[in-house]
Amino acid sequence: MKGERGLVGEIIEFAVQVANEHMVPEGMSPKIWEQLTGSERFLFKMMDIETTGAKKLDNYQNFAKAFRVAKYDDLMDRMEPNKAD
């Protein structure tokens, strides 16, 4: 059973990696994106989303999870629903 958990963990890790690689903001080189840390990816992706006017706190929380940024609130100015930035 332990081997199965390891395999499942590896599959999840691979899926997260693939998803992160496909979240490259428009106009950014995928090569640069690959070199960024999770916090840097979070900041660039959120700036990309903010250009559409989306400021839902859920977006920030979900991308923080996706990029494994535990203390994303340190990177934000406001944490208000529908006014986050």
HUBEL-V849186 format. One record per backbone hydrogen bond with DSSP energy under -1.0 kcal/mol. NH is the residue of the N-H (numbers start at 1). CO is the residue of the C=O. If there is no record, write none. Layout:
BEGIN
nh/co
NH/CO
NH/CO
END
This chain:
BEGIN
nh/co
5/1
6/2
7/3
8/4
9/5
10/6
11/7
12/8
13/9
14/10
15/11
16/12
17/13
18/14
19/15
20/16
21/17
22/18
23/20
28/25
33/29
34/30
35/32
36/33
41/37
42/38
43/39
44/40
45/41
46/42
47/43
48/44
49/45
50/46
51/47
52/49
53/50
54/49
60/56
61/57
62/58
63/59
64/60
65/61
66/62
67/63
69/64
74/71
75/72
76/73
83/80
84/55
85/78
END
